């Protein structure tokens, strides 16, 4: 369906530049590592990449005579090159699985942070600590400060872990980092 096609394009638009920004933040790559053609055609920031991809997708999809949903050739080629760059330099990094001085890999440390946040958040739910991040930053928005629907339903079913799962799944990278720093204190 056309909706399914658009969703796939939107998925790529949402992650391709964001993953580069995250990799730069984690010092996996430098902005100058992005292939020159990609920087020239698509830009070198998430905002620029998203802007170019969205505009080109709309323009090309409305203007081509065949009625295709897609990108112009120039944008498509640059995007294909950028995807390959991401696979080679971000997604396929072997050093994420090599132990460092602490005896743990990056992925093990990340898993430990997830587990720590999960345990603290579950404990806060069980103790009904309304001052905790899961209540203040998640529950209050879901239930509009009325915990009778969402919270009580899962508590009665002994499924508070599902609330924690949803809470963690909705975290931005920066919020995850902030909360992991808070809970380890």
RAPEVEN-V373216 format. One record per backbone hydrogen bond with DSSP energy under -1.0 kcal/mol. NH is the residue of the N-H (numbers start at 1). CO is the residue of the C=O. Records with the same first field share a line. If there is no record, write none. Layout:
NH: CO / CO
This chain:
5: 1
6: 2
7: 3
8: 4
9: 5
10: 6
11: 7
12: 8
13: 9
14: 10
15: 11
16: 12
19: 15
21: 17
22: 18
23: 19
24: 20
25: 21
26: 22
27: 24
28: 23
33: 30
34: 31
39: 35
40: 36
41: 37
42: 38
43: 38
49: 45
50: 46
51: 47
52: 48
53: 49
54: 50
55: 51
56: 52
57: 53
58: 54
59: 55
60: 56
61: 57
62: 58
63: 59
64: 60
76: 72
77: 73
78: 74
79: 75
80: 76
81: 77
82: 78
83: 79
84: 80
85: 81
86: 82
87: 83
88: 84
89: 85
90: 86
91: 86
92: 87
93: 90
97: 94
98: 95
100: 104
103: 100
107: 96
109: 105
110: 106
111: 107
112: 108
113: 109
114: 110
115: 111
116: 112
117: 113
118: 114
119: 115
120: 116
121: 117
122: 118
123: 119
124: 120
125: 121
126: 122
127: 123
129: 124
130: 128
132: 129
136: 132
137: 133
139: 134
140: 135
142: 138
143: 139
146: 143
152: 147
153: 149
154: 150
155: 151
156: 152
157: 153
158: 155
159: 154
162: 159
164: 160
165: 161
166: 162
167: 163
168: 164
169: 165
170: 166
171: 168
176: 172
177: 173
178: 174
179: 175
180: 176
181: 177
182: 178
183: 179
184: 180
